[in-house]
Amino acid sequence: MSGAGASPAVMWQRLAGWPAPVQWAALAMLSALIWLIWSVVGLPAGLLMGAMIGGIVFGVNGLRLEVPQWPFLGAQALIGAMISASITPAIVGSLTHEFLLFCSVLTATLLGASAIGWLISRSGLIPGPTAVYGTAPGAAAAMVLLGEADGADARLVAFMQYSRVLLVALGAAIVARFWAGGATGARAPGTPWLMPVHWGNLGTVVLLAAVGQQAARLLRVPAWALLGPMLLLSALHAAGWLAIDLPRWLLAAAYTLLGWHIGLGFRRDFLRHAGQVLPVVAGAALCLMGLCGLLAWCLTHLAHVDALTAYLATSPGGLDTVAIIAASTPTVDLQFVLALQSMRLLFVIALAPLTTRLVVRLSPHLQNVPIEIPGIDREQV
């Protein structure tokens, strides 16, 4: 069978026989095409989603590529640095001023998300740790890495997290547009791809990220490759001692590697299983959005925060997307939104492993039960 007449299955078999550099080049081109389509449509997290979907296409068609360890560790360090950049002195000031209020909202959000994860685990469709990490309200990329380090299935966590990211982004944009007439169609200008790089500052950030990563490894911190750089750089950036200004192309590389790491682990049987649990995943996301909407209503009545600001501040996930929507809506208190979103980011990352273990410990149906998901080799997770 030749050329144009070859079936898709035959074409994938041929690609599987090509040298690895050619396969990686094909994967890069497919990921770039998906990212371009994703961006034109205006959907969030295009770089990560493009690479992840491209990896899924390759994985389910039997190509066995794998992201090397050192580049993947570097990608996790860069994601930790990116999270740290959102913790600014101005936000720290806002956090200290509204600390008790923020803690109350965040505690309610985390408890509600954990309860939803526990209820999902009771169904037997999604294992306990995976359900709890998948329903964690925010820090999607971090939850994938933390969940993988804590025994959850990274692919299913990613499926749950990014399904919710899409729903939250759509809901926030619609609410901002029709509730307050916000001009959310015009996005805030992003960082130019080829902006000048301060190489000395970038080198300092990378060096400190590596130090934090290795220190966390020696201290046996869970998900040390992500949490080590994030904790160290967050403290330095919040104190005003370090500027974190990562080039867009470097973050694009980190998101691409993370997306490929997740996507290439998918197999055909797993994708079939993910489709079966899609109604549960969507229902969980909508329940969490409803809970956060209720908390926003409480903020408007107890703390006299305007309704749209409260809604965007409590939206469960997608800090970058919510920030863009808030920045393009004149009536929103952007600093309040970023402060609450940033604090939840840290809360979720810090407490998710503890919450998951507590849920499992208090749930007899999750104890001494092997985690089995169709099409998944637990040795690979």
TORKOL-4160 file (C-alpha; in steps of 0.2 Angstrom, whole numbers, padded with zeros to 4 digits, m for minus):
381
<pt num="1" X="0000" Y="0000" Z="0000"/>
<pt num="2" X="0008" Y="0016" Z="m0005"/>
<pt num="3" X="0008" Y="0035" Z="m0002"/>
<pt num="4" X="m0009" Y="0043" Z="m0003"/>
<pt num="5" X="m0018" Y="0026" Z="m0002"/>
<pt num="6" X="m0010" Y="0021" Z="0015"/>
<pt num="7" X="m0022" Y="0020" Z="0030"/>
<pt num="8" X="m0019" Y="0030" Z="0046"/>
<pt num="9" X="m0014" Y="0014" Z="0055"/>
<pt num="10" X="m0001" Y="0010" Z="0042"/>
<pt num="11" X="0005" Y="0028" Z="0042"/>
<pt num="12" X="0008" Y="0027" Z="0061"/>
<pt num="13" X="0016" Y="0010" Z="0059"/>
<pt num="14" X="0029" Y="0018" Z="0047"/>
<pt num="15" X="0032" Y="0033" Z="0058"/>
<pt num="16" X="0035" Y="0021" Z="0073"/>
<pt num="17" X="0049" Y="0014" Z="0063"/>
<pt num="18" X="0058" Y="0030" Z="0059"/>
<pt num="19" X="0073" Y="0037" Z="0069"/>
<pt num="20" X="0068" Y="0045" Z="0086"/>
<pt num="21" X="0074" Y="0063" Z="0080"/>
<pt num="22" X="0062" Y="0062" Z="0066"/>
<pt num="23" X="0048" Y="0056" Z="0078"/>
<pt num="24" X="0052" Y="0071" Z="0089"/>
<pt num="25" X="0051" Y="0083" Z="0075"/>
<pt num="26" X="0034" Y="0076" Z="0069"/>
<pt num="27" X="0028" Y="0078" Z="0087"/>
<pt num="28" X="0034" Y="0096" Z="0088"/>
<pt num="29" X="0025" Y="0100" Z="0072"/>
<pt num="30" X="0009" Y="0092" Z="0077"/>
<pt num="31" X="0010" Y="0101" Z="0094"/>
<pt num="32" X="0013" Y="0118" Z="0086"/>
<pt num="33" X="m0002" Y="0116" Z="0074"/>
<pt num="34" X="m0013" Y="0111" Z="0089"/>
<pt num="35" X="m0007" Y="0126" Z="0099"/>
<pt num="36" X="m0010" Y="0138" Z="0084"/>
<pt num="37" X="m0028" Y="0132" Z="0082"/>
<pt num="38" X="m0030" Y="0133" Z="0101"/>
<pt num="39" X="m0024" Y="0151" Z="0101"/>
<pt num="40" X="m0035" Y="0156" Z="0087"/>
<pt num="41" X="m0050" Y="0149" Z="0095"/>
<pt num="42" X="m0045" Y="0159" Z="0111"/>
<pt num="43" X="m0044" Y="0144" Z="0123"/>
<pt num="44" X="m0032" Y="0145" Z="0138"/>
<pt num="45" X="m0016" Y="0136" Z="0141"/>
<pt num="46" X="m0013" Y="0133" Z="0123"/>
<pt num="47" X="0006" Y="0129" Z="0124"/>
<pt num="48" X="0003" Y="0115" Z="0137"/>
<pt num="49" X="m0013" Y="0109" Z="0129"/>
<pt num="50" X="m0005" Y="0108" Z="0112"/>
<pt num="51" X="0009" Y="0098" Z="0118"/>
<pt num="52" X="m0002" Y="0087" Z="0128"/>
<pt num="53" X="m0014" Y="0083" Z="0114"/>
<pt num="54" X="0000" Y="0080" Z="0102"/>
<pt num="55" X="0008" Y="0068" Z="0115"/>
<pt num="56" X="m0009" Y="0059" Z="0117"/>
<pt num="57" X="m0011" Y="0057" Z="0098"/>
<pt num="58" X="0007" Y="0049" Z="0097"/>
<pt num="59" X="0004" Y="0039" Z="0113"/>
<pt num="60" X="m0012" Y="0031" Z="0108"/>
<pt num="61" X="m0005" Y="0026" Z="0091"/>
<pt num="62" X="0009" Y="0016" Z="0099"/>
<pt num="63" X="0024" Y="0028" Z="0098"/>
<pt num="64" X="0035" Y="0025" Z="0113"/>
<pt num="65" X="0044" Y="0042" Z="0115"/>
<pt num="66" X="0049" Y="0048" Z="0133"/>
<pt num="67" X="0054" Y="0065" Z="0139"/>
<pt num="68" X="0072" Y="0063" Z="0146"/>
<pt num="69" X="0074" Y="0065" Z="0165"/>
<pt num="70" X="0085" Y="0081" Z="0165"/>
<pt num="71" X="0075" Y="0091" Z="0153"/>
<pt num="72" X="0059" Y="0086" Z="0163"/>
<pt num="73" X="0068" Y="0091" Z="0180"/>
<pt num="74" X="0072" Y="0108" Z="0172"/>
<pt num="75" X="0054" Y="0111" Z="0166"/>
<pt num="76" X="0048" Y="0108" Z="0183"/>
<pt num="77" X="0060" Y="0120" Z="0190"/>
<pt num="78" X="0054" Y="0133" Z="0178"/>
<pt num="79" X="0036" Y="0130" Z="0182"/>
<pt num="80" X="0040" Y="0133" Z="0200"/>
<pt num="81" X="0049" Y="0149" Z="0196"/>
<pt num="82" X="0034" Y="0155" Z="0186"/>
<pt num="83" X="0022" Y="0152" Z="0201"/>
<pt num="84" X="0034" Y="0161" Z="0212"/>
<pt num="85" X="0034" Y="0176" Z="0200"/>
<pt num="86" X="0015" Y="0179" Z="0205"/>
<pt num="87" X="0020" Y="0181" Z="0223"/>
<pt num="88" X="0024" Y="0200" Z="0223"/>
<pt num="89" X="0026" Y="0212" Z="0238"/>
<pt num="90" X="0010" Y="0221" Z="0234"/>
<pt num="91" X="0000" Y="0205" Z="0235"/>
<pt num="92" X="0009" Y="0200" Z="0251"/>
<pt num="93" X="0003" Y="0216" Z="0258"/>
<pt num="94" X="m0015" Y="0213" Z="0253"/>
<pt num="95" X="m0014" Y="0195" Z="0260"/>
<pt num="96" X="m0008" Y="0201" Z="0277"/>
<pt num="97" X="m0023" Y="0214" Z="0277"/>
<pt num="98" X="m0036" Y="0202" Z="0273"/>
<pt num="99" X="m0028" Y="0186" Z="0280"/>
<pt num="100" X="m0042" Y="0179" Z="0290"/>
<pt num="101" X="m0055" Y="0182" Z="0277"/>
<pt num="102" X="m0044" Y="0174" Z="0264"/>
<pt num="103" X="m0040" Y="0159" Z="0275"/>
<pt num="104" X="m0059" Y="0156" Z="0278"/>
<pt num="105" X="m0063" Y="0156" Z="0259"/>
<pt num="106" X="m0048" Y="0145" Z="0255"/>
<pt num="107" X="m0052" Y="0133" Z="0269"/>
<pt num="108" X="m0070" Y="0131" Z="0263"/>
<pt num="109" X="m0064" Y="0129" Z="0245"/>
<pt num="110" X="m0051" Y="0115" Z="0249"/>
<pt num="111" X="m0063" Y="0106" Z="0261"/>
<pt num="112" X="m0077" Y="0107" Z="0247"/>
<pt num="113" X="m0065" Y="0101" Z="0234"/>
<pt num="114" X="m0059" Y="0087" Z="0245"/>
<pt num="115" X="m0077" Y="0081" Z="0248"/>
<pt num="116" X="m0080" Y="0081" Z="0230"/>
<pt num="117" X="m0065" Y="0070" Z="0227"/>
<pt num="118" X="m0070" Y="0059" Z="0241"/>
<pt num="119" X="m0087" Y="0057" Z="0234"/>
<pt num="120" X="m0080" Y="0053" Z="0216"/>
<pt num="121" X="m0069" Y="0040" Z="0224"/>
<pt num="122" X="m0084" Y="0031" Z="0232"/>
<pt num="123" X="m0091" Y="0028" Z="0214"/>
<pt num="124" X="m0076" Y="0017" Z="0211"/>
<pt num="125" X="m0073" Y="0025" Z="0194"/>
<pt num="126" X="m0058" Y="0036" Z="0199"/>
<pt num="127" X="m0046" Y="0030" Z="0213"/>
<pt num="128" X="m0045" Y="0040" Z="0229"/>
<pt num="129" X="m0028" Y="0050" Z="0227"/>
<pt num="130" X="m0032" Y="0053" Z="0209"/>
<pt num="131" X="m0049" Y="0060" Z="0212"/>
<pt num="132" X="m0043" Y="0072" Z="0226"/>
<pt num="133" X="m0029" Y="0078" Z="0216"/>
<pt num="134" X="m0040" Y="0080" Z="0200"/>
<pt num="135" X="m0053" Y="0090" Z="0210"/>
<pt num="136" X="m0040" Y="0101" Z="0219"/>
<pt num="137" X="m0045" Y="0119" Z="0215"/>
<pt num="138" X="m0031" Y="0127" Z="0206"/>
<pt num="139" X="m0012" Y="0124" Z="0201"/>
<pt num="140" X="m0016" Y="0112" Z="0188"/>
<pt num="141" X="0002" Y="0109" Z="0182"/>
<pt num="142" X="0008" Y="0108" Z="0200"/>
<pt num="143" X="m0006" Y="0095" Z="0204"/>
<pt num="144" X="m0001" Y="0084" Z="0190"/>
<pt num="145" X="0017" Y="0083" Z="0196"/>
<pt num="146" X="0012" Y="0082" Z="0215"/>
<pt num="147" X="m0001" Y="0069" Z="0211"/>
<pt num="148" X="0011" Y="0058" Z="0201"/>
<pt num="149" X="0024" Y="0059" Z="0216"/>
<pt num="150" X="0010" Y="0054" Z="0228"/>
<pt num="151" X="0004" Y="0039" Z="0218"/>
<pt num="152" X="m0010" Y="0046" Z="0208"/>
<pt num="153" X="m0011" Y="0044" Z="0190"/>
<pt num="154" X="m0004" Y="0059" Z="0181"/>
<pt num="155" X="m0014" Y="0057" Z="0165"/>
<pt num="156" X="m0031" Y="0056" Z="0174"/>
<pt num="157" X="m0026" Y="0070" Z="0185"/>
<pt num="158" X="m0022" Y="0081" Z="0170"/>
<pt num="159" X="m0038" Y="0076" Z="0161"/>
<pt num="160" X="m0048" Y="0081" Z="0176"/>
<pt num="161" X="m0038" Y="0097" Z="0180"/>
<pt num="162" X="m0038" Y="0104" Z="0162"/>
<pt num="163" X="m0056" Y="0099" Z="0159"/>
<pt num="164" X="m0060" Y="0111" Z="0173"/>
<pt num="165" X="m0048" Y="0124" Z="0167"/>
<pt num="166" X="m0058" Y="0125" Z="0151"/>
<pt num="167" X="m0075" Y="0126" Z="0160"/>
<pt num="168" X="m0069" Y="0139" Z="0173"/>
<pt num="169" X="m0062" Y="0150" Z="0159"/>
<pt num="170" X="m0078" Y="0149" Z="0149"/>
<pt num="171" X="m0088" Y="0153" Z="0164"/>
<pt num="172" X="m0078" Y="0167" Z="0170"/>
<pt num="173" X="m0077" Y="0175" Z="0153"/>
<pt num="174" X="m0096" Y="0174" Z="0151"/>
<pt num="175" X="m0100" Y="0180" Z="0168"/>
<pt num="176" X="m0088" Y="0195" Z="0166"/>
<pt num="177" X="m0095" Y="0199" Z="0149"/>
<pt num="178" X="m0114" Y="0198" Z="0153"/>
<pt num="179" X="m0114" Y="0202" Z="0172"/>
<pt num="180" X="m0103" Y="0218" Z="0171"/>
<pt num="181" X="m0102" Y="0221" Z="0152"/>
<pt num="182" X="m0083" Y="0219" Z="0154"/>
<pt num="183" X="m0073" Y="0220" Z="0138"/>
<pt num="184" X="m0066" Y="0203" Z="0140"/>
<pt num="185" X="m0064" Y="0200" Z="0121"/>
<pt num="186" X="m0048" Y="0211" Z="0121"/>
<pt num="187" X="m0035" Y="0202" Z="0131"/>
<pt num="188" X="m0021" Y="0211" Z="0140"/>
<pt num="189" X="m0005" Y="0212" Z="0130"/>
<pt num="190" X="0006" Y="0197" Z="0133"/>
<pt num="191" X="0025" Y="0196" Z="0135"/>
<pt num="192" X="0033" Y="0197" Z="0118"/>
<pt num="193" X="0041" Y="0181" Z="0112"/>
<pt num="194" X="0058" Y="0189" Z="0108"/>
<pt num="195" X="0059" Y="0202" Z="0121"/>
<pt num="196" X="0077" Y="0207" Z="0127"/>
<pt num="197" X="0083" Y="0195" Z="0141"/>
<pt num="198" X="0093" Y="0200" Z="0156"/>
<pt num="199" X="0105" Y="0186" Z="0156"/>
<pt num="200" X="0112" Y="0189" Z="0173"/>
<pt num="201" X="0095" Y="0189" Z="0181"/>
<pt num="202" X="0090" Y="0174" Z="0172"/>
<pt num="203" X="0105" Y="0165" Z="0177"/>
<pt num="204" X="0103" Y="0169" Z="0195"/>
<pt num="205" X="0085" Y="0163" Z="0194"/>
<pt num="206" X="0090" Y="0147" Z="0186"/>
<pt num="207" X="0104" Y="0144" Z="0198"/>
<pt num="208" X="0093" Y="0147" Z="0213"/>
<pt num="209" X="0080" Y="0136" Z="0206"/>
<pt num="210" X="0093" Y="0122" Z="0204"/>
<pt num="211" X="0099" Y="0125" Z="0222"/>
<pt num="212" X="0081" Y="0124" Z="0229"/>
<pt num="213" X="0077" Y="0108" Z="0219"/>
<pt num="214" X="0092" Y="0099" Z="0225"/>
<pt num="215" X="0090" Y="0105" Z="0243"/>
<pt num="216" X="0072" Y="0099" Z="0243"/>
<pt num="217" X="0078" Y="0082" Z="0236"/>
<pt num="218" X="0090" Y="0080" Z="0250"/>
<pt num="219" X="0077" Y="0084" Z="0262"/>
<pt num="220" X="0065" Y="0072" Z="0254"/>
<pt num="221" X="0052" Y="0085" Z="0251"/>
<pt num="222" X="0037" Y="0077" Z="0241"/>
<pt num="223" X="0037" Y="0083" Z="0222"/>
<pt num="224" X="0054" Y="0091" Z="0226"/>
<pt num="225" X="0058" Y="0095" Z="0208"/>
<pt num="226" X="0043" Y="0107" Z="0208"/>
<pt num="227" X="0041" Y="0113" Z="0227"/>
<pt num="228" X="0060" Y="0116" Z="0230"/>
<pt num="229" X="0062" Y="0130" Z="0217"/>
<pt num="230" X="0044" Y="0137" Z="0221"/>
<pt num="231" X="0047" Y="0139" Z="0240"/>
<pt num="232" X="0064" Y="0146" Z="0239"/>
<pt num="233" X="0060" Y="0158" Z="0224"/>
<pt num="234" X="0043" Y="0163" Z="0232"/>
<pt num="235" X="0051" Y="0169" Z="0248"/>
<pt num="236" X="0065" Y="0179" Z="0239"/>
<pt num="237" X="0053" Y="0187" Z="0226"/>
<pt num="238" X="0040" Y="0191" Z="0240"/>
<pt num="239" X="0053" Y="0200" Z="0250"/>
<pt num="240" X="0058" Y="0210" Z="0235"/>
<pt num="241" X="0076" Y="0203" Z="0235"/>
<pt num="242" X="0074" Y="0194" Z="0218"/>
<pt num="243" X="0066" Y="0199" Z="0201"/>
<pt num="244" X="0059" Y="0184" Z="0192"/>
<pt num="245" X="0057" Y="0188" Z="0173"/>
<pt num="246" X="0057" Y="0172" Z="0163"/>
<pt num="247" X="0057" Y="0174" Z="0144"/>
<pt num="248" X="0041" Y="0168" Z="0135"/>
<pt num="249" X="0051" Y="0156" Z="0124"/>
<pt num="250" X="0058" Y="0147" Z="0140"/>
<pt num="251" X="0042" Y="0145" Z="0148"/>
<pt num="252" X="0035" Y="0138" Z="0131"/>
<pt num="253" X="0049" Y="0125" Z="0132"/>
<pt num="254" X="0044" Y="0121" Z="0150"/>
<pt num="255" X="0026" Y="0119" Z="0146"/>
<pt num="256" X="0029" Y="0109" Z="0130"/>
<pt num="257" X="0040" Y="0096" Z="0140"/>
<pt num="258" X="0027" Y="0095" Z="0153"/>
<pt num="259" X="0013" Y="0092" Z="0140"/>
<pt num="260" X="0023" Y="0079" Z="0131"/>
<pt num="261" X="0027" Y="0070" Z="0148"/>
<pt num="262" X="0009" Y="0069" Z="0151"/>
<pt num="263" X="0002" Y="0065" Z="0134"/>
<pt num="264" X="0015" Y="0052" Z="0129"/>
<pt num="265" X="0009" Y="0042" Z="0144"/>
<pt num="266" X="m0008" Y="0040" Z="0137"/>
<pt num="267" X="m0013" Y="0023" Z="0129"/>
<pt num="268" X="m0028" Y="0018" Z="0119"/>
<pt num="269" X="m0036" Y="0008" Z="0133"/>
<pt num="270" X="m0034" Y="0023" Z="0145"/>
<pt num="271" X="m0042" Y="0035" Z="0133"/>
<pt num="272" X="m0057" Y="0024" Z="0132"/>
<pt num="273" X="m0058" Y="0024" Z="0151"/>
<pt num="274" X="m0056" Y="0043" Z="0152"/>
<pt num="275" X="m0071" Y="0045" Z="0140"/>
<pt num="276" X="m0081" Y="0034" Z="0152"/>
<pt num="277" X="m0078" Y="0045" Z="0167"/>
<pt num="278" X="m0080" Y="0062" Z="0157"/>
<pt num="279" X="m0098" Y="0065" Z="0164"/>
<pt num="280" X="m0091" Y="0062" Z="0182"/>
<pt num="281" X="m0077" Y="0074" Z="0179"/>
<pt num="282" X="m0088" Y="0088" Z="0171"/>
<pt num="283" X="m0100" Y="0086" Z="0185"/>
<pt num="284" X="m0087" Y="0088" Z="0198"/>
<pt num="285" X="m0080" Y="0103" Z="0190"/>
<pt num="286" X="m0097" Y="0111" Z="0189"/>
<pt num="287" X="m0100" Y="0107" Z="0208"/>
<pt num="288" X="m0084" Y="0115" Z="0212"/>
<pt num="289" X="m0088" Y="0131" Z="0202"/>
<pt num="290" X="m0105" Y="0131" Z="0211"/>
<pt num="291" X="m0097" Y="0130" Z="0228"/>
<pt num="292" X="m0085" Y="0144" Z="0223"/>
<pt num="293" X="m0099" Y="0155" Z="0217"/>
<pt num="294" X="m0108" Y="0153" Z="0234"/>
<pt num="295" X="m0092" Y="0158" Z="0242"/>
<pt num="296" X="m0091" Y="0173" Z="0231"/>
<pt num="297" X="m0109" Y="0178" Z="0236"/>
<pt num="298" X="m0103" Y="0177" Z="0254"/>
<pt num="299" X="m0089" Y="0188" Z="0251"/>
<pt num="300" X="m0100" Y="0201" Z="0243"/>
<pt num="301" X="m0112" Y="0201" Z="0259"/>
<pt num="302" X="m0099" Y="0199" Z="0273"/>
<pt num="303" X="m0084" Y="0208" Z="0266"/>
<pt num="304" X="m0093" Y="0221" Z="0255"/>
<pt num="305" X="m0083" Y="0215" Z="0239"/>
<pt num="306" X="m0091" Y="0219" Z="0223"/>
<pt num="307" X="m0099" Y="0203" Z="0215"/>
<pt num="308" X="m0088" Y="0202" Z="0200"/>
<pt num="309" X="m0072" Y="0204" Z="0209"/>
<pt num="310" X="m0078" Y="0191" Z="0222"/>
<pt num="311" X="m0083" Y="0179" Z="0208"/>
<pt num="312" X="m0066" Y="0180" Z="0198"/>
<pt num="313" X="m0056" Y="0179" Z="0215"/>
<pt num="314" X="m0064" Y="0163" Z="0220"/>
<pt num="315" X="m0065" Y="0155" Z="0202"/>
<pt num="316" X="m0057" Y="0137" Z="0205"/>
<pt num="317" X="m0041" Y="0137" Z="0194"/>
<pt num="318" X="m0033" Y="0145" Z="0179"/>
<pt num="319" X="m0024" Y="0160" Z="0188"/>
<pt num="320" X="m0017" Y="0166" Z="0172"/>
<pt num="321" X="m0034" Y="0165" Z="0163"/>
<pt num="322" X="m0043" Y="0174" Z="0177"/>
<pt num="323" X="m0029" Y="0187" Z="0178"/>
<pt num="324" X="m0032" Y="0191" Z="0160"/>
<pt num="325" X="m0051" Y="0192" Z="0162"/>
<pt num="326" X="m0049" Y="0203" Z="0177"/>
<pt num="327" X="m0036" Y="0215" Z="0170"/>
<pt num="328" X="m0048" Y="0218" Z="0155"/>
<pt num="329" X="m0063" Y="0222" Z="0165"/>
<pt num="330" X="m0062" Y="0240" Z="0172"/>
<pt num="331" X="m0074" Y="0237" Z="0187"/>
<pt num="332" X="m0064" Y="0223" Z="0195"/>
<pt num="333" X="m0051" Y="0225" Z="0209"/>
<pt num="334" X="m0037" Y="0216" Z="0201"/>
<pt num="335" X="m0025" Y="0216" Z="0216"/>
<pt num="336" X="m0039" Y="0208" Z="0227"/>
<pt num="337" X="m0042" Y="0194" Z="0213"/>
<pt num="338" X="m0023" Y="0191" Z="0211"/>
<pt num="339" X="m0020" Y="0190" Z="0230"/>
<pt num="340" X="m0034" Y="0178" Z="0233"/>
<pt num="341" X="m0029" Y="0167" Z="0218"/>
<pt num="342" X="m0011" Y="0167" Z="0223"/>
<pt num="343" X="m0014" Y="0163" Z="0241"/>
<pt num="344" X="m0025" Y="0148" Z="0235"/>
<pt num="345" X="m0011" Y="0143" Z="0223"/>
<pt num="346" X="0001" Y="0141" Z="0238"/>
<pt num="347" X="m0012" Y="0133" Z="0249"/>
<pt num="348" X="m0017" Y="0120" Z="0237"/>
<pt num="349" X="0001" Y="0115" Z="0233"/>
<pt num="350" X="0006" Y="0115" Z="0251"/>
<pt num="351" X="m0009" Y="0105" Z="0257"/>
<pt num="352" X="m0015" Y="0094" Z="0243"/>
<pt num="353" X="m0003" Y="0079" Z="0248"/>
<pt num="354" X="m0009" Y="0081" Z="0266"/>
<pt num="355" X="m0027" Y="0082" Z="0261"/>
<pt num="356" X="m0026" Y="0067" Z="0250"/>
<pt num="357" X="m0017" Y="0056" Z="0263"/>
<pt num="358" X="m0030" Y="0062" Z="0276"/>
<pt num="359" X="m0045" Y="0057" Z="0264"/>
<pt num="360" X="m0037" Y="0040" Z="0261"/>
<pt num="361" X="m0034" Y="0037" Z="0279"/>
<pt num="362" X="m0052" Y="0041" Z="0284"/>
<pt num="363" X="m0059" Y="0031" Z="0270"/>
<pt num="364" X="m0060" Y="0012" Z="0273"/>
<pt num="365" X="m0065" Y="0010" Z="0255"/>
<pt num="366" X="m0049" Y="0016" Z="0249"/>
<pt num="367" X="m0037" Y="0006" Z="0261"/>
<pt num="368" X="m0029" Y="m0009" Z="0255"/>
<pt num="369" X="m0037" Y="m0008" Z="0238"/>
<pt num="370" X="m0025" Y="m0009" Z="0223"/>
<pt num="371" X="m0027" Y="0005" Z="0211"/>
<pt num="372" X="m0031" Y="m0002" Z="0194"/>
<pt num="373" X="m0036" Y="0008" Z="0179"/>
<pt num="374" X="m0038" Y="0000" Z="0162"/>
<pt num="375" X="m0024" Y="0001" Z="0150"/>
<pt num="376" X="m0012" Y="0008" Z="0164"/>
<pt num="377" X="0004" Y="0000" Z="0170"/>
<pt num="378" X="0007" Y="0006" Z="0188"/>
<pt num="379" X="0025" Y="0003" Z="0186"/>
<pt num="380" X="0025" Y="0018" Z="0174"/>
<pt num="381" X="0016" Y="0030" Z="0185"/>
